[in-house]
Amino acid sequence: MKSIPNLFTLLNLFFGCIAIIFILQNGIVLVNNPDGSPFLEMPEKIWMASLFIGLAGLVDFLDGLVARLFKATSPLGKQLDSLADVVSFGVAPGMILYQLLRMSLAAQPDGLDASVIWLLPAMVFPCAAAYRLAKFNIDETQQYGFKGVPTPAAGMLIASLPLISWYTTNPMVGAVIGNKWALYGLIVVVAWLMTSNLPLMALKFTDYSVRGNWPKLILVGLAVLSAIFLKWLAVPAVFIFYIIVSLAAKKRGTPGSPASGQ
């Protein structure tokens, strides 16, 4: 029974590997609009990778739940979880960023001949994810609050970009996702958020009081409303709400928040 949580963790890794396969077999096509301007068709395979990263996120949540249920937490499980997270929420999202940058360059005049150097900033993301996970593993103070954005949250944010681009009807949103400078800025900001010491709340309920859990309840409410009104844009919206609500909880010293250490 004690091996069951580790099987969930390996399933997380399995889904992350499948996501990478989809990302590499992207089949990006450059076509022309009626006015002659270039247009990149994003095939189904990239957003399928996003869905598998989402499945990895679900399993990542369940493995901790199952470990607590069977009282099977162990140093091995902790290390295995981090190794799986590096792939599913570090390398796979990094490859998505690589392909988005490639698409952005391909849409420019002579972009297909651009140097690979323009694509390498995408690799900053998995490096930051690995650093974040290593720091977490040796820090015993992050049981009830995090220092920096957790790697799975950052990975899910990046994984949402192909889905947003695929389903959006707003040309401005698609243009931002397809802009290399916007992507470079996103990489820098999210990498900094992961490696920083910004105090953020852990989504664990230590009791059932409203006073002790108001930040989490507010975040859940905002997430539901965002999903209803924003569709896939809810993912980056909830990511921003998570940071704002965490900092507000810290300022008020709410029990169970990063400020209280409880």
Backbone as a ProteinNet text record, in pm:
[ID]
protein_1_A
[PRIMARY]
MKSIPNLFTLLNLFFGCIAIIFILQNGIVLVNNPDGSPFLEMPEKIWMASLFIGLAGLVDFLDGLVARLFKATSPLGKQLDSLADVVSFGVAPGMILYQLLRMSLAAQPDGLDASVIWLLPAMVFPCAAAYRLAKFNIDETQQYGFKGVPTPAAGMLIASLPLISWYTTNPMVGAVIGNKWALYGLIVVVAWLMTSNLPLMALKFTDYSVRGNWPKLILVGLAVLSAIFLKWLAVPAVFIFYIIVSLAAKKRGTPGSPASGQ
[TERTIARY]
82.8	0	86.1	204.6	289.1	351.2	344.4	399.3	297.7	170.9	66.5	93.2	131.9	160.9	273.1	374.4	484.3	437.1	339.2	283.5	211.7	142.3	78.7	184.2	293.5	401.1	461.3	481.3	534.5	434.8	306.2	204.9	213.6	243.1	269.7	382.6	492.8	606.6	568.2	488.9	444.2	365.7	272.4	193.9	282.6	381.8	473.2	552.2	594.2	668.1	578.8	453.1	360.2	340.8	331.7	317.2	434.9	555.4	674.4	668.3	620.7	607	514.3	400	306.6	368.3	445	506.5	607.4	684.4	786	725.5	608	540.3	430.5	472.8	373.9	313.4	387.3	332.4	292	368.9	338.3	340.1	240	227.6	220.4	300.3	298.5	221.6	108.1	24.5	7.7	-57.3	-79	-226	-253.3	-387.6	-422.4	-550.7	-589.4	-513.2	-471.1	-397.1	-247.5	-207.4	-67.3	17	-37.2	39.1	50.3	161.9	180.5	90.3	50.4	-33	11.3	28.8	72	-47.2	-65.3	-168.8	-112.2	-174.7	-131.1	-209.7	-141.7	-212.7	-264	-344.7	-408.5	-306.9	-190	-97.3	-42.1	-21.9	35.5	-63	-189.3	-281.5	-315.9	-294.6	-307.1	-199.5	-80.4	26.3	-16.2	-85.6	-134.9	-229.8	-313.4	-407.6	-334.8	-227	-152.1	-75.6	-29.9	31.8	-73.2	-195.3	-304.5	-333	-329.3	-347.7	-234.3	-113	0.5	-21.6	-78.8	-109.3	-212.3	-313.7	-416.3	-355.8	-273.7	-209.5	-112.1	-43.5	49.6	-23.8	-145.2	-227.4	-270.9	-308.9	-361	-253.5	-128.3	-26.6	0	-3.1	12.2	-106.5	-226.4	-348	-345.9	-305.1	-299.8	-191.6	-78.1	30.5	-15.2	-89.7	-140.7	-248.3	-329.1	-436.9	-381	-276.8	-216.6	-99.5	-75.5	36.5	166.4	188.7	301.1	399.1	407.3	505.9	646.1	740.9	877.3	974.5	1102.9	1203.9	1211.7	1194.8	1196.5	1083	964.1	849.6	869.6	930.1	955.6	1051.1	1158.5	1256	1196	1121.4	1059	959	886.4	788.9	856.9	968.6	1040.3	1097.9	1149.8	1204.3	1094.5	976.5	864.7	819.6	816.9	774	868.9	997.9	1093.6	1056.8	1016	980.3	843.6	742.6	604.6	577.9	640.3	610.4	730.4	841.4	960	998.2	1038.9	1084.6	970.4	856	744.4	696	669.8	633.3	745.1	871.1	982.3	980.6	944.4	933.3	816.8	708.7	597.2	644.1	717.6	771.1	864.6	944.7	1035.4	955.7	848.2	768.3	692.7	644.6	576.5	672.7	795	896.1	929.4	937.8	966	855.4	732.3	619.8	622.8	657.7	665.3	770.5	886.1	992.4	955	888.3	851.3	752.7	674	575.1	637.4	764.4	832.7	902.7	928.1	1004.5	1141.5	1175.2	1301.9	1315.6	1203.5	1208.4	1254	1228	1268	1419.6	1488.4	1634.9	1696.8	1613.1	1663.2	1751	1845.7	1938	1864.3	1912	1853.4	1871.1	1963	1985.3	1857	1770.7	1644.4	1549.3	1574.5	1485.8	1535.1	1662.9	1723.1	1667	1615.4	1556.5	1445.7	1383.3	1279.7	1336	1465	1527.1	1552	1534.9	1546.1	1435.9	1320	1205.9	1233.4	1273.9	1301.6	1417.6	1514.2	1624.1	1573	1485.1	1426.1	1338.5	1266.6	1180.8	1264.3	1375.7	1462.9	1522.2	1563.9	1619.8	1514.4	1392.6	1283	1256	1254.7	1227	1340.2	1464	1578.1	1575.4	1543.2	1535.3	1423.9	1313.1	1200.6	1238.7	1313.9	1347	1435.7	1514.6	1605.4	1554.4	1436.1	1379	1263.2	1279.5	1176.7	1071.2	1081.2	987.4	870.2	861	756.9	642.6	606.6	497.5	361.7	347.1	217.1	219.4	331	342.8	464.9	464.5	574	659.8	784.4	873.8	893.7	826.1	827.4	710.6	675.9	564	600.7	515.2	543	557.4	647.1	672.7	547.8	462.6	341.9	252	238.5	154.1	211.4	344.3	408.3	396.5	414.6	404	264.9	163.2	24.6	-6	52.7	34.3	84.4	206.1	261.7	181.7	137.4	61.3	-72.1	-122.8	-252	-239.8	-120.1	-103.9	-151.7	-114.1	-166.9	-318.4	-377.6	-523.6	-590.2	-532.8	-587	-577.8	-460.9	-440.8	-533.3	-557	-639.7	-786.1	-835	-978	-1017.3	-920.6	-957.1	-1018.6	-1113.4	-1170.3	-1123	-1038.7	-985.7	-849.4	-839.3	-711.3	-598.8	-631.6	-528.3	-461.2	-542.1	-487.1	-393.9	-438	-354.1	-225.6	-234.9	-116.2	-14.6	-63.1	27.6	100.2	25.6	86.7	187.1	163.1	252.2	362.1	378.1	480.4	602.3	717.8	836.4	877.3	855.9	893.9	803.2	675.3	583.3	622.6	663.8	705.7	835.4	930.3	1053.7	1022.4	932.3	894	828.7	742.5	675.5	776.9	874.3	977.6	1053.4	1092.8	1169.3	1087.3	962.8	878.1	848.2	806.7	769.2	891.8	1005.2	1128.7	1167	1153.2	1183.5	1087	958.4	859.2	888.5	935.6	966.8	1089.2	1190.4	1316.7	1323.6	1222.3	1221.6	1181.3	1184.3	1137.1	1002	926.9	795	707.3	650.8	571	431.8	403.6	275.8	212.7	80.8	11.6	9.9	11.3	-9.3	-159	-208.1	-352.3	-388.6	-354.8	-387.9	-481.3	-584	-679.5	-640.3	-585.6	-547.3	-664.7	-768	-891.1	-1004.5	-1123.4	-1240	-1304.2	-1228	-1281.1	-1270.7	-1367.3	-1365.2	-1248.9	-1223.5	-1117.3	-981	-956.9	-827.4	-811.5	-923	-917.2	-974.1	-997.8	-1060.6	-978.8	-844.7	-772.9	-799.2	-802.8	-826.1	-968.6	-1065.2	-1205	-1225.7	-1160.6	-1168.6	-1108.6	-993.9	-928	-1014.5	-1078.3	-1167	-1282.7	-1340.8	-1451.2	-1408.4	-1292	-1240.9	-1211.3	-1162	-1131.1	-1258.6	-1364.5	-1491.6	-1548.1	-1549	-1600.6	-1515.5	-1384.5	-1295.6	-1320.8	-1340.6	-1365.4	-1495.6	-1594.8	-1724.8	-1715.2	-1650	-1651.3	-1529.3	-1417.6	-1295.6	-1251.9	-1315.7	-1276.3	-1129	-1047.6	-907.4	-824.2	-869.3	-799.3	-806.1	-890.7	-900.5	-768.9	-689.6	-565.6	-468.3	-432.4	-344.8	-411.3	-543.9	-613.7	-602.5	-625.1	-616.2	-471.8	-376	-234.2	-205.1	-256.7	-237.5	-313.4	-437.9	-517.3	-447.1	-385.4	-315.3	-205.7	-130.2	-22.9	-80.1	-182.4	-241.5	-304.2	-383.6	-450.9	-347.6	-240.8	-136.3	-69.9	-39	26.1	-68.4	-199	-297.5	-309.1	-305.2	-312	-189.1	-73.9	49.1	42.2	-10.5	-18.4	-109	-217.1	-311.8	-270.9	-169.8	-124.6	-228.6	-301.4	-404	-342.7	-402	-350.3	-345.3	-233.9	-217.6	-159.1	-137.2	-77.3	73.6	147.9	292.2	342.4	266.3	312.5	308.4	208.3	189.7	277	314.1	393.2	316.5	183.7	103.6	37.2
-121.9	0	126.8	116.9	234.5	274.1	185.7	216.9	287.2	290.3	349.3	497.7	580	720.7	735.8	648.6	655.6	620.8	532.4	499	620.4	696.9	820.8	919.8	928.5	1020.4	980.5	850.9	804.7	828.1	824.5	856.1	1003.3	1088.5	1230.1	1242.2	1171.6	1172.9	1117.2	1012.2	949.1	1048.3	1119.9	1218.8	1332.7	1371.7	1476.2	1434.4	1308.2	1257	1253.8	1213.7	1213.8	1356.2	1452.1	1592.1	1635.3	1597.2	1634.1	1572.1	1448.4	1383.4	1463.7	1508.7	1588.5	1721.8	1781.1	1910.7	1896.4	1789.6	1769.8	1731.8	1668.6	1632.4	1734.2	1859.4	1967.5	1991.5	1970.2	1992.1	2134.9	2233.2	2374.4	2405.3	2476.7	2509	2660.2	2713.1	2855.4	2873.4	2945.7	2970.4	3120.7	3159.4	3300.4	3336.1	3450.7	3505.4	3557	3586	3641	3767.5	3846.2	3968.7	3943.5	3816.6	3782.8	3779	3820.1	3818.6	3675.7	3643.3	3506.6	3476.7	3352.8	3309	3168.4	3147.2	3016.6	2937.1	2818.8	2730.5	2647	2656.5	2575.3	2445.4	2333.3	2205.7	2156.8	2055.1	1998	1942.6	1897.7	1824.8	1909.9	2039.8	2122.1	2137.3	2164.7	2180.7	2046.7	1937.2	1806.4	1790.4	1845.1	1843.1	1919.5	2030.6	2108.8	2026	1947.5	1864.4	1757.7	1701.4	1600.3	1662.8	1786.2	1856.2	1880.9	1911.1	1926.1	1796.5	1683.8	1553.8	1527.1	1566.5	1551.3	1633.2	1752.9	1837.1	1773.5	1710.6	1642.8	1527.2	1447.5	1334.1	1382.6	1494.2	1550.5	1590.3	1641.6	1675.5	1548.7	1445.7	1323.7	1243.6	1248.3	1164.8	1210.2	1342.2	1391.4	1353.4	1360.7	1323.8	1175.9	1092.6	948.1	915.7	986.4	962.2	992.6	1101.5	1134.8	1036.6	990.9	896.8	764.4	715.3	587.2	604.6	728.4	760.2	700.4	730.6	669.5	773.8	887.5	987.5	936.1	966.6	917.4	1008.4	1008.1	1086.4	1044.9	915.8	869.3	932.9	935.4	994	1141.9	1211.6	1355.3	1379.6	1301.9	1318.8	1277.8	1170.1	1122.3	1224.3	1286.4	1388.1	1506.2	1548.4	1661.3	1626.6	1503.9	1461.8	1457.8	1409.8	1406.5	1547.5	1635.9	1773.6	1849.4	1818.6	1884.4	1857.8	1734.5	1697.8	1754.3	1727.4	1763	1912.6	1983.7	2125.8	2215.5	2155.6	2233	2214.8	2091.8	2064.1	2076	2013.2	2017.2	2160.8	2242.1	2382.5	2459	2426.7	2491.1	2461.8	2338.4	2302.3	2373.8	2396.6	2474.7	2617	2676.9	2810.8	2812.3	2707.7	2695.5	2697	2619.8	2613.5	2743.8	2807.9	2936.2	3041.9	3041.9	3134.5	3102.1	2975.3	2933.3	2979.8	2968.2	3014	3165	3234.9	3381	3425.6	3360.9	3396.4	3358.9	3243.6	3197.3	3290.6	3363.1	3454.9	3585	3607.5	3729.9	3709.7	3818.3	3805.9	3742.9	3641	3567.8	3505.1	3487.7	3433.1	3288.7	3213.2	3073.4	3057.2	3164.6	3161.7	3222	3256.4	3320.4	3223.9	3279.2	3198.4	3129.5	3011	2935.5	3008.7	3104.5	3181.8	3249.2	3289.2	3353.7	3258.2	3127.6	3028.2	2980	2998.7	2945.9	3004.6	3129.3	3178	3088.8	3007.7	2915.5	2817.9	2788.1	2691.3	2749.4	2879.9	2941.9	2888.2	2860	2815.4	2682	2575.6	2451	2462.8	2549.3	2569.9	2632.2	2731.3	2794.5	2695.9	2610.6	2510.6	2412.4	2366.9	2273	2338.4	2464.1	2536.9	2550.9	2584.5	2601.2	2471.5	2359.8	2231.3	2189	2213.7	2179.3	2262.1	2389	2476.4	2430.6	2388	2340.9	2215	2125.9	1997.8	2012.3	2117.8	2133.8	2236.7	2291.3	2392.8	2331.1	2315.7	2253.3	2352	2478	2579.8	2601.4	2521.8	2545.5	2445.3	2407.7	2312.8	2379.1	2501.6	2569.3	2694.7	2721.6	2835.6	2817.2	2879	2862.6	2987.7	2967.4	3077.3	3071.7	3160	3156	3074.7	3098.8	3027.9	2880.8	2788	2645.1	2611.6	2520	2481.5	2431.2	2346.8	2303.8	2419.9	2521	2636.8	2711.7	2731.3	2799.7	2716.9	2585.4	2498.5	2497.3	2498	2500.4	2632.2	2740.3	2869.8	2864.4	2813.9	2805.2	2708	2597.9	2497.7	2552.2	2655.7	2711.8	2793.9	2838.1	2928.9	2868.9	2744.2	2688.5	2675.4	2640.6	2628.2	2763.8	2866.5	3001.9	3044.8	3020.7	3060	2982.9	2856.3	2771.5	2813.6	2847.3	2872.5	3019.9	3110.4	3251	3305.2	3395.4	3466.4	3611.2	3644.3	3780.2	3785.2	3857.1	3860.9	3922.8	4011.5	4074	3971.3	3881.2	3777.1	3686.6	3646.3	3562.6	3632.1	3762.7	3838.7	3846.5	3859.9	3866.3	3733.6	3623.4	3491	3463.5	3519.4	3498.6	3601.7	3687.1	3791.7	3747.3	3743.1	3691.1	3776.9	3908.7	3995.5	3972.8	3948.1	3915.7	3783.1	3687	3557.2	3569.7	3650.5	3672	3734.4	3832.5	3896.6	3798.4	3711.7	3610.8	3515.4	3473.5	3382.4	3445	3569.4	3638.2	3651.7	3696.2	3720.2	3590.1	3486.4	3360.5	3291.4	3297.7	3239.4	3310	3441.5	3515.9	3478.2	3465.9	3430.8	3293.9	3199.5	3066.3	3067.3	3143	3138.9	3243	3328.2	3431.7	3373.3	3457.3	3419.8	3483	3514.7	3574.3	3480.2	3526.3	3437.8	3412.6	3288.9	3251.2	3138.3	3135.4	3036.2	2900.2	2795.7	2659	2630.3	2559.8	2534.2	2410.4	2413.9	2305.7	2359.4	2282.9	2321.1	2250.4	2326.6	2268	2264.2	2344	2339.9	2383.1	2390.1	2422.3	2555	2641.1	2771.3	2869.2	2960.3	3062.4	3158.2	3191.9	3287.3	3236.3	3107.7	3053.3	3021.2	3019.4	2977	3078.9	3203.8	3300.5	3325.3	3324.9	3346.1	3234	3111.4	2997.4	2999.3	3035.4	3041.1	3150.3	3264.3	3372.9	3328	3259.8	3213.8	3112.6	3021.9	2924.3	2995	3094.4	3170.2	3242.9	3307.7	3377.6	3280.4	3161.7	3061.3	3015.4	2993.9	2950.2	3058.2	3182.1	3292.6	3311.8	3299.2	3315.5	3207.2	3084.1	2973.3	2994.6	3052	3074.8	3185.1	3294.2	3411.6	3422.6	3361.9	3380.7	3255.2	3142.7	3016.5	2986.9	2958.7	2922.5	3039.7	3160.5	3276.9	3278.6	3193.2	3184.1	3137.7	3059.2	3005.4	3118.2	3206.8	3317.7	3411.6	3426.8	3513.3	3457	3327.8	3264.4	3268.2	3254.1	3262.6	3398.5	3504.5	3639.7	3656.9	3606.4	3614.7	3543	3430.2	3351.6	3434.5	3505.5	3588.6	3703.8	3770.9	3885.5	3844.9	3736.7	3689.6	3644.3	3578.7	3533.7	3651.6	3755.4	3872.4	3945.8	3946.8	4009.3	3932	3798.6	3715.7	3736.3	3749.6	3773.5	3906.1	4008.2	4140.7	4139.5	4059.9	4055.2	3951.8	3870.5	3769.2	3664.5	3621.4	3520.6	3386.7	3315.9	3184	3092.1	3020.9	2931.7	3000.7	3132.5	3206.3	3205.1	3247.1	3249.3	3335.9	3437.4	3528.4	3464.8	3381	3326.2	3204.5	3133	3012.2	2899.3	2908.5	2804.4	2716.9
0	0	0	63.6	72.9	-60.6	-160.3	-292.5	-381.5	-340.5	-424.4	-453.8	-352.9	-384.8	-487.1	-480.6	-576.3	-717.5	-728.4	-859.4	-918.8	-834	-880.2	-928.3	-854.4	-892.3	-1026.7	-1047.2	-1175	-1289	-1257.2	-1357.7	-1397.4	-1300.7	-1327.1	-1429.7	-1405.9	-1497.7	-1634.3	-1635.8	-1760.4	-1846	-1782.8	-1856.5	-1908.2	-1827.4	-1871.3	-1994	-1998.1	-2114.7	-2238.8	-2222.2	-2335.5	-2387.7	-2295.9	-2336.4	-2423.3	-2385.4	-2463.6	-2602.3	-2611.8	-2743.1	-2833.4	-2778.7	-2857	-2899.3	-2810.3	-2840.7	-2954.4	-2953.1	-3055.3	-3190.4	-3188.7	-3312.9	-3341.3	-3355.5	-3358.6	-3495.9	-3602.7	-3736.3	-3764.2	-3713.9	-3736.3	-3885.5	-3932.6	-4075	-4092	-4185.6	-4217.7	-4347.5	-4340.5	-4457.9	-4475.4	-4583	-4611.6	-4600.4	-4539.7	-4537.9	-4676.5	-4700.3	-4830.6	-4868.5	-4769.7	-4799.6	-4819.1	-4812	-4833.4	-4708.1	-4594.5	-4469.5	-4417	-4350.2	-4300.7	-4180.7	-4171.2	-4059.5	-4019.6	-3889.9	-3841.1	-3789.1	-3844.6	-3794	-3679.8	-3564.3	-3450.5	-3451.8	-3473.3	-3484	-3349.7	-3359.6	-3241	-3141.9	-3192.3	-3106.3	-2992.3	-3015.4	-2908.7	-2793.2	-2825.6	-2713.4	-2649.7	-2720.9	-2656.2	-2548.5	-2575.6	-2476.2	-2351.9	-2371.2	-2257.6	-2171.1	-2234.9	-2160	-2078.3	-2134.1	-2059.4	-1943.2	-1959.1	-1845.8	-1738.1	-1781.5	-1685.7	-1611.1	-1681.9	-1616.1	-1517.7	-1556.6	-1465.2	-1339	-1354.5	-1239.1	-1147.6	-1207.2	-1127.4	-1048.2	-1114.8	-1048.5	-941.4	-967.7	-870.1	-742.3	-758.1	-641.3	-567.8	-644.3	-583.3	-512.6	-561.6	-497.3	-353.7	-330.7	-194.2	-107.4	-167.2	-94.4	-56.7	-152.4	-127.7	-24.3	-32.4	64	205.9	223.2	356.9	400.7	305.3	336.6	387.6	322	360.9	457.2	499.3	588.5	533.6	404.4	333.4	281.4	348.8	307.4	339.7	252.9	271.3	198.1	237.2	164.6	17.6	-9.9	-148.3	-228.1	-169.1	-237.2	-265.1	-170.5	-187.7	-303.3	-310.9	-418.4	-552.7	-553.3	-676.6	-729.5	-638.3	-676.9	-745	-691.2	-749.8	-886.6	-899.9	-1028.8	-1135.7	-1097.9	-1191.9	-1227.5	-1126.6	-1150	-1243.2	-1236	-1325.8	-1471.1	-1499.6	-1636.6	-1675.4	-1592.8	-1628.4	-1623.9	-1527.8	-1510.1	-1534	-1575.9	-1610.7	-1755.4	-1791.3	-1927.4	-2028.4	-2000.9	-2096.5	-2122.8	-2020.1	-2048.1	-2118.5	-2085.1	-2153.3	-2302.5	-2339.2	-2480.2	-2547.8	-2473	-2527.8	-2558.7	-2465.5	-2488.9	-2610.1	-2623.1	-2738.2	-2868.9	-2874.7	-2997.2	-3022.1	-2916.8	-2934.8	-2987.5	-2935.1	-2986.1	-3131.3	-3162.1	-3300.4	-3394.6	-3350.1	-3431	-3448.5	-3340.8	-3347.1	-3448.3	-3446.1	-3540.7	-3683.2	-3699.7	-3833.4	-3901.7	-3822.2	-3878.7	-3926.8	-3895.2	-3935.9	-4069.8	-4143.1	-4267.5	-4240.2	-4316	-4300.7	-4162.1	-4093.6	-3958.6	-3952.4	-4059.7	-4061.4	-4063.3	-4100.5	-4103.6	-3977.8	-3879.5	-3757.7	-3678.6	-3606.5	-3526.6	-3411.9	-3376.7	-3266.1	-3133.2	-3130	-3007.4	-2960.5	-3054.9	-3019.8	-2948.7	-2961.4	-2901.1	-2764.9	-2737.5	-2615.9	-2485.7	-2483.3	-2357	-2302.5	-2388.1	-2339.8	-2238.1	-2248.2	-2158	-2019.2	-2004.9	-1872	-1780.7	-1838.4	-1757.5	-1686.9	-1759.2	-1686.1	-1587.8	-1617	-1522.2	-1393	-1404.8	-1287.2	-1210.6	-1284.7	-1220.3	-1138.2	-1195.1	-1123.5	-998.7	-1010.9	-896.1	-786.4	-825.5	-729.7	-653.6	-725.3	-661.9	-569	-610.8	-525.5	-397.2	-410.6	-293	-198.4	-255.7	-175	-96.6	-160.3	-97.3	25.6	31.3	146.4	246.2	220.7	309.4	387.4	516.3	600	648	607.8	655.8	561.1	452.1	352.2	360.7	483.1	500.7	483.4	533	529.1	442.9	380.7	291.5	203.7	87.5	-6.7	-14.4	-51.8	-86.8	-237.1	-306.1	-451.8	-504.7	-629.4	-691.4	-710.3	-667.6	-686.4	-834.9	-864.5	-1003.4	-1075.7	-1014.8	-1086.5	-1127.2	-1042.7	-1077.1	-1197	-1197	-1309.5	-1436.9	-1424.4	-1541.1	-1600.3	-1514	-1562.7	-1632.7	-1584.1	-1649.6	-1793.6	-1813.4	-1947.9	-2034	-1973.3	-2047.4	-2098.5	-2034.5	-2077.1	-2205	-2241	-2354.6	-2487.9	-2522.5	-2647.6	-2648.1	-2534	-2526.6	-2543.8	-2481.7	-2497.5	-2642.8	-2703.6	-2843.2	-2936.5	-2907.5	-2992.6	-2988.5	-2868.7	-2851.6	-2850.9	-2840.7	-2828.8	-2957.7	-2941.7	-3056.4	-3057.8	-2960.3	-2950.1	-3019.4	-3131.2	-3203.8	-3122.8	-3028.9	-2946.7	-2855.9	-2799.9	-2713.6	-2793	-2912.4	-2996.5	-3037.7	-3061.6	-3102.3	-2988.7	-2865.6	-2750.5	-2732.2	-2740.7	-2723.8	-2835.6	-2952.9	-3065.7	-3078.2	-2977.8	-2982	-2901.3	-2964.9	-2896	-2777.4	-2786	-2674.5	-2554.7	-2580.3	-2471	-2406.6	-2487.8	-2435.2	-2355.4	-2404.3	-2329.1	-2192.5	-2193.1	-2067.2	-1972.2	-2027.2	-1943.8	-1882.4	-1961.4	-1911.7	-1795.5	-1811.5	-1707.5	-1579.5	-1593.2	-1476	-1401.5	-1473.9	-1408.6	-1349.6	-1419.3	-1364.3	-1235.1	-1232.7	-1109.9	-998.5	-1030.3	-929.2	-867.9	-949.2	-897.1	-805.7	-842.3	-767.6	-656.1	-645.9	-542.8	-407.7	-305.6	-171.7	-141.2	-244.8	-226.8	-145.2	-32.5	53.3	-4.4	-36.1	-97	-16.4	-13.9	67.7	-0.3	82.4	33.9	39.6	-59.5	-66.9	14.4	142.9	234.6	342.2	374.6	478.3	607.7	702.9	831.6	929	903.4	982.6	891	944.7	861.9	901.1	968.6	1007	890.8	883.8	778.8	802.2	928.8	961.5	915.1	933.8	898.8	751.8	678.7	538.9	440.5	489.6	398.6	272	275.8	149.5	48.2	96.3	6.8	-47	39	-4.3	-108.3	-87.9	-187	-318.9	-311.3	-433.4	-508.2	-435.1	-498.2	-567.7	-499	-558.7	-684.9	-680.5	-797.8	-911.6	-877.4	-979.5	-1050.3	-973.4	-1033.2	-1124.5	-1077.4	-1159.2	-1285	-1270	-1385.2	-1489	-1443.5	-1535.5	-1613	-1546.2	-1610.6	-1715.8	-1682	-1769.4	-1862.4	-1824	-1903.1	-1978.6	-1952.8	-2015.8	-1986	-2088.3	-2063.7	-2014.3	-2038.1	-1983	-1830.2	-1774.3	-1628.4	-1566.8	-1640.3	-1582.6	-1546.9	-1641.3	-1599.9	-1500.1	-1508.5	-1413.3	-1271.4	-1255.7	-1123.5	-1073.3	-1162.3	-1125	-1061.5	-1121.2	-1067.8	-936.3	-932.9	-809.5	-694.8	-723	-621.3	-554.9	-635.1	-580.4	-498.4	-551.9	-483.2	-350.4	-352.2	-229.6	-126.7	-171.5	-78.8	-9.3	-85.1	-26.8	67.8	33	121.6	252.2	243.8	364.1	450.6	388.2	462.4	537.5	469.9	531.6	653.7	646.1	757.4	862.7	831.8	927.5	956.7	853.4	871.2	912.8	1009.9	1047.1	925.7	912.9	797.3	676.8	686.1	574.8	590	486.3	496.7	611.7	647.5	752.3	889	913.3	1046.9	1071.6	962.4	976.5	1043.1	1047.7	1111.1	1006.1
[MASK]
++++++++++++++++++++++++++++++++++++++++++++++++++++++++++++++++++++++++++++++++++++++++++++++++++++++++++++++++++++++++++++++++++++++++++++++++++++++++++++++++++++++++++++++++++++++++++++++++++++++++++++++++++++++++++++++++++++++++++++++++++++++++++++++++++++++

